[in-house]
Structure formats: structure tokens, C-alpha cells
Amino acid sequence: MPLLIDNIAEILFSSYFHEDVRAAAFESLGQLTVAAHSLWPSLNGMPVVGGNASLTFSPEVNAVLSAALPKLVEGTDDDDKHATAAAFQVTSVCQKYLNATS
């Protein structure tokens, strides 16, 4: 899964791609994070680093979060407002979903 996230990141930070493609890549990172959490629910998972001690995730979800969240945070500084809005929206949706299901 990290390879998939790296490929999505290549799309996000290449100046060649259209802003709609970058926005879709941000959305796919969010969907990938939610899907990973659905596949590997927390059962005695690992605590979130630097986060709320009551939130725990499986090692697989931690790996996806560790790879995807930095890309989403970087996306909040995108040159295009549509791509930036997508990064913020996806980050917010992931936060709400992961808090509700952990």
C-alpha cells in the first residue's frame, strides 16, 4: 500500500497535472485511508503518535495514515484553491470518520 500512496503523491506534487487531477488524488488518499480502516479495524491497535491516547488503530491503518496524512497536509498549501479545498475537506472527513469508528 505505501507504493500506491507514493504513486498518488507523484501525481499530487507534479506541476504537469491539472488541478482537478490533484484534487481527485487528494480524495483518493482519503478514500484509501477510510477503506484501510474498514478492512483492518482496531483490535488492540497502536495509539496514534502525538494524538489522542484513546484513539487506536491497527498497524496497517497506522502505515496508511503515516504515508497519507503528510501528503494531505502538504496539499493544504497547493497553488490551486480547488485542490487545497479538496485536501482540507478530505482531512476533515478522515478525522471525523476515524474518530467516530475508533
N, C-alpha and C positions, 0 to 999 in steps of 0.2 A: 503494500500500500504506500510506503514512502516514495517509491518510484513514480506512482501515479500522481501524488501530490507534487513532486518535483517537476513532472511534465506540465501540470496545470500552472505551476509557478513560472515556468518558462514562457507560457502564454501571457501571464499577468504582467511580467516585467520586460517584455519586448516592446519596443516603441513601434514596431511594424503593425501590430494588431489594432484593429478598430476598438473603440471604447466599449461598444456593445459586446464584443468578444471578451474583453476583460471583465465586464460586469457579469457575463454568463459564467466565467471561470470562478469568480468570487462565489456566485450562487452554487456552483458545483462543489466548492470546498465545504460550504455549509451543509449541503445535502449529504456529502460524504461523511462528515462528522456525525450527523444525526443517524445515518444508516449504520455507521460503526457502533454507535451507542445502542442501537436497536439489536444488532447482531450479538454484541458482547455486553450484556447488562452487567452492572456492578454486583459482583458477589465477592465480598471481602476484597474489593479493589484497592487501588493505591490512592492515598489522599492527593488532592490537587496541590501542586507546588505553589506556594505563595497565596493560596486561595483559602476558601472556607474549609475548615478542618472537617466539617460534617459532610462535605461532598467527596465521594469516592468514585473512581472509575476503574474499569478493568485495565490491565496492561496494554491491551490492543487499542482501547479508546485513548489512553494516555499517549500512545505513539502517534495516533492521528491528530490529537489536539496539539501535541508538541510540534508537529510539522505544519498544521494548517493555521493555527492561531497567529503565528508571526507573519504569515503571508497576508492574513486578513488585516492585521494591524498596519502593515506596510501599505495596504490598499487604501487605508483611510487618508493617505497623503497622495493619492493618484491625481494626475493633472486634470482629468475629466470629472466633472461633477456627477455624472451618471454612474461611473464606475465607483467613485467614492461613496455615493449613496448606497450602492449595492453592497459594498464592503461593510458599511455601518449597519445596514439592515440585516445582513447575514449574521454578523457578530451578535446583534441583539437577539435574533431568533434563536441562535445556538445557545446563548446564555439562558434564555427563558426555558427552552426545551430541556437543556441539561440540568438546570436547577429543579425543574418540575419532576423529572424522572429519576433523579439520583437518590 
